[in-house]
Amino acid sequence: MEEFDYVVVGGGTAGAVVAARLTEDPAVTVCLLEAGPVDVALEEVLHLDQWMGLLESGFDWDYPVEPQENGNSFLRHARARVLGGCSSHNSCIAFWAPAEDLDEWAAMGCAGWSRLSTFPLFERLEDNDAPGDHHGRSGPVRIRTIQPRDPCGMRLLEACESIGIPRVPFNGGATVVRGANWFQINADENNIRSSSSVAYLHPVMATRRNLRVLTDVRAKRLLIDGERRCTGVEYLAPDGIHSHKAGARREVVVSCGALDSPKLLMLSGIGPAEHLREVGVEVVLDAPGVGENLQDHPEGLVMWDAKQPMVTRSTQWWEIGIFAATRDGLDRADLMFHYGSVPFDMNTLRHGYPTTENGFCLTPNVTRARSRGTVRLRTRDFRDKPKVDPRYFTDEYDVRVMTYGLRLAREIAGQPEMEEWAGAELAPGRDVRTDDELAAYIRRTHNTVYHPSSTVAMGADDDASAPLDSRLRVKGIRGLRVADASVMPFLVAVNPCITTMMIGEKCSDMIKEDACSSPA
């Protein structure tokens, strides 16, 4: 068994950051294990405008959801199978987390995660073209503001202004509760995505002798000794036959994402004891919170045929965001829209709704959904996909917010500014009017924004429902941390990619701090 100081399992949005930051110290050795291929020179991955072609491709684990009692059972959770993880697979919409979300994390017992503690990490990671003294100018992640080149989108923003949704810059230093604008994206001026792998690993992989990046290897289980210390990882070699082990002298960091991190922990005997016994896994630590608390941003759809030709080139086809509150007094928007300059019939065509090749859409999503789901093992075989049960719309609050969103989307598109663009409403169709009709449409056809989170949540030391402490350490196991979107106590109210990179930055800082304070 080859040994390293640290083993990072998963070269995704956070894992790549952790590995790169730890190996800035030439005396520290790190092995990074990634189940997918390396992304260097993969144009279909690196060119951002091609991102939708990655869905259900060879770069996608393509996890189905369990049958939903109140939601769309056809849904697939796109999870990236490539270095960089979902930052190599998504639309690269770039947001700082709302300050109120981070302060609420801290108030829930996650010491060190307030806005004051984490905003310097957002600044450190970015090279941002937006104005403001709070922005970073020399970080590894290029973030730029989309330029207004879509005439339909320009008119859409005018329509928003006409109903009191002002044009407000995103990442401008204040949380947007009601406002709309062109997104910021983490991609360079040539539209090459600034994923965690591009930003953190590509510049150093060939030169840092203390960093070993192994791709096309799948983690089978964590190695945990009789004293409940994690000592390494067993993984399947690229030949698909032989297994190897990577030892960790100091720590193992699990960064497999909100679906696969709980899966790996459970395969290793860390999780709800009753469930582990049901699938034949020996219990190492009864941790009931592993695989619980699954949260997401469920997404609805209103789609129109366009009266004029839509754009044929775009940064990533989803260039505008709209925030709104469904009631007065909120400090964060409970509703967010993505504007797509393309038709989006992924969940409507099978139900007979008409489609088009020249259309646009608004996709309202519930930013603080209250429905909670689970991730469970299907079997004890590491090759089997996890059982993902988001339990969409099991809380009526989510239905209420989404119904409001569909009506607001129609109001925006119905403004005089959109008269030259908005043709026939293809889905749900103008005849779908009542709350009950809209709710039935939502449950049948909704999508996900592919933002699963919170399945290995951090929390206070005495919070039995939180598997991690505030330093991302697995409670009850020494030498083991988790760093990815699964650690969020609750899902941030915006696209979470940059927040997940921040989690990687924070994790690497804490590892360095703890290494300095621990006895030699």
Stockholm file with secondary structure:
# STOCKHOLM 1.0

chainA/1-520         MEEFDYVVVGGGTAGAVVAARLTEDPAVTVCLLEAGPVDVALEEVLHLDQWMGLLESGFDWDYPVEPQENGNSFLRHARARVLGGCSSHNSCIAFWAPAEDLDEWAAMGCAGWSRLSTFPLFERLEDNDAPGDHHGRSGPVRIRTIQPRDPCGMRLLEACESIGIPRVPFNGGATVVRGANWFQINADENNIRSSSSVAYLHPVMATRRNLRVLTDVRAKRLLIDGERRCTGVEYLAPDGIHSHKAGARREVVVSCGALDSPKLLMLSGIGPAEHLREVGVEVVLDAPGVGENLQDHPEGLVMWDAKQPMVTRSTQWWEIGIFAATRDGLDRADLMFHYGSVPFDMNTLRHGYPTTENGFCLTPNVTRARSRGTVRLRTRDFRDKPKVDPRYFTDEYDVRVMTYGLRLAREIAGQPEMEEWAGAELAPGRDVRTDDELAAYIRRTHNTVYHPSSTVAMGADDDASAPLDSRLRVKGIRGLRVADASVMPFLVAVNPCITTMMIGEKCSDMIKEDACSSPA
#=GR chainA/1-520 SS CEEEEEEEECCSTTHHHHHHHHTTSTTCCEEEECSSCCCTTCHHHHBGGGGGGGTTSTTBCCEEBCCCSSSCTTCEECCBCSTTGGGGTSCCBCCCCCHHHHHHHHHTTCTTCSHHHHHHHHHHHEEECSCCTTSCBSSSEEEEECCCCCHHHHHHHHHHHHTTCCBCCTTSSSCCSSEEEECEESBCTTCBBCCHIIIIITTTTTTCTTEEEECSCEEEEEEECTTSBEEEEEEECTTSSCEEEEEEEEEEEECSHHHHHHHHHHHTTEECHHHHHHTTCCCSEECTTTTCCBBCCEECCEEEEESSCCCSCCSSSCCEEEEECSSTTCSSCSEEEEEESSCCCTTTGGGTCCCCSSEEEEEEEETTCCCCBEEECSSSCTTSCCEEECCTTCSHHHHHHHHHHHHHHHHHHTSGGGTTTEEEEEESCTTCCSHHHHHHHHHHHCEECSCCBCTTCBCCTTCTTCSBCTTSBBTTCBTEEECSGGGCSSCCSSCCHHHHHHHHHHHHHHHHHHHHHSCC
#=GC SS_cons         CEEEEEEEECCSTTHHHHHHHHTTSTTCCEEEECSSCCCTTCHHHHBGGGGGGGTTSTTBCCEEBCCCSSSCTTCEECCBCSTTGGGGTSCCBCCCCCHHHHHHHHHTTCTTCSHHHHHHHHHHHEEECSCCTTSCBSSSEEEEECCCCCHHHHHHHHHHHHTTCCBCCTTSSSCCSSEEEECEESBCTTCBBCCHIIIIITTTTTTCTTEEEECSCEEEEEEECTTSBEEEEEEECTTSSCEEEEEEEEEEEECSHHHHHHHHHHHTTEECHHHHHHTTCCCSEECTTTTCCBBCCEECCEEEEESSCCCSCCSSSCCEEEEECSSTTCSSCSEEEEEESSCCCTTTGGGTCCCCSSEEEEEEEETTCCCCBEEECSSSCTTSCCEEECCTTCSHHHHHHHHHHHHHHHHHHTSGGGTTTEEEEEESCTTCCSHHHHHHHHHHHCEECSCCBCTTCBCCTTCTTCSBCTTSBBTTCBTEEECSGGGCSSCCSSCCHHHHHHHHHHHHHHHHHHHHHSCC
//
